[in-house]
Amino acid sequence: MTICLTFHDLTLGYNSHPAVHHLDGSVRKGSLTAVVGANGSGKSTLMKGVAGVLKPMAGTCSVAVGVSIAYLPQQSELDRSFPARVIDLVSLGLWPRRGMFARHRAEDRERLGEALSAVGLEGFDNRPIDTLSGGQLQRALFARVLVQDAELILLDEPFNAIDARTVTDLIRLVKRWHGEERTVMVVVHDLDLVRQHFPEALLLARRPVAWGEAQEALSARNLLRARQFHEAWDEDAPWCVSGHHHDHRYDEHSHDPRDGKRGAA
Amino acid sequence: MSGTPIDWLIAPFTEFVFMQRALAGAVMLSLSACPVGVFLMLRRMSLTGDAMAHAILPGAAAGFLLYGLQIVPMTIGGLIAGMVVALSAGAVARLTVQKEDASMAAFYLISLSLGVLMVSLRGSSVDLMHVLFGTVLALNNDALLLIALSSGLTLVALFAFWRVLVAECLDALFLRSVSKLGSPVHFVFLGLVVVNLVAGFQALGTLLSVGLMILPSAAARFWVNRVESMCLVSISIGLVASVSGLLLSYHASLPSGPAIILSAGAVYVASVLLAPRGVLLSRLPRTAHRTA
């Protein structure tokens, strides 16, 4: 078993309030994990932490050496009024390969074409991005992830406000990545979708509630426990003393590294 | 001078060296300032250009106080003042919750008041007018060389950082997830804005040098829908405005800086009204539409 991503006592948050509190564990290379939880439970924050756009308040989040990351944020800072075509947007995904200076070659253009047809956007190359529908834009962003060709893929709520057919197409892509031994983490709200398509799930309620095989992690009992957390910040909350996480363990699912799945203290 | 229209257009530039110098300066400024303006506009920073134009005043004034009305010290002073304001505003925006519009406004106001204070310490109002409104018709060799240098530097930097600049405008968060270049290149870009404003202020004055940056690119937005073509169209508009402004200034004895910027302004207004993406054509009732 190869580890792709390791959390060690990871706390992420804003203004000294934790949004992800003392997360321990690791993500296996080639695994497909759904990240589940209520609004405000820390899912997007965790994605930002892994992608490296948010620095940890405590602990570490370490990606295995040489693993490239593709990150599709929930709230893209994409400027849709920018005068760009679909092909310009998708070719941003060539960055890891060509960087700032190198010319885009014929093989790159071929990749772009393949990516567009893989997401069902053939013939959209020259469409201005401000004329795309929400679903088409999401398909284009998936095409960019395809072009990035990363080993660790982070998708933050990629299926929001997307119609059923597009969700089916995009799930097929996620499964293709899974089949290619890439490590994929997807923030999802639709629990049926998770049970149907995701082998593993991480249930968050600021702290990790359950993490493991999806059916088990999303048991009625775990879901009920995940609901019992206060979304609002408590301005008078006492300071969290490190090394003293009495209520941050999750009870039933063993994540001892020795059991061969993944570790959690 | 005979009265044919061709003579009216050509003769001023063939007969007078000062007009040739003015034209050379304006052409070089258009080549670099217009594409910089396109990126300013696409980043919704058009007014930042205006703020920066005010911010360079104390530097130019310091050069003027120490060395009199000389182009090199005033340029270096303007560069320093502009860089300090750009870096401070950018740093506050990136390190705190305050957005760049507010921090930029704060720093440029501090800088502008310092500048006015320094000019009033020594100069007469004629000197102040000179700094504020420029003298494109009196560009000497030093001034032309400085404009050529800054224009060349700008074009090289734009070519080199093109992909980062586009990526930062289009999807800043994506760029942050794949590269750490976003922030440094933003500062390089602000530096280019300052360089072009300073290069422009000898010709057009501190207040109006930003005009050649913003007006042509704002007008270009109505004609085309690609960054590359917007840069080319804005350069063309800048060139047309430079030539027509200089001709107006020559034939009607108008101050050249405002004449050039007003010409650009006229192109802008015409573009707003008449261009394919302008007011009139986009409001026309469409009688026909395609089946798919």
Interface residues (C-beta under 8 A of the other chain):
Chain A: A51 G52 V53 I69 A70 Y71 P73 S76 E77 L78 D79 F82 P83 A84 R85 D88 L89 L92 W95 P96 G99 M100 F101 P128 R144 Q148
Chain B: L42 A160 F161 R163 V164 V166 A167 C169 L170 D171 A172 L173 F174 L175 R176 S177 V178 S179 L181 R221 V224 N225 R226 V227 M230
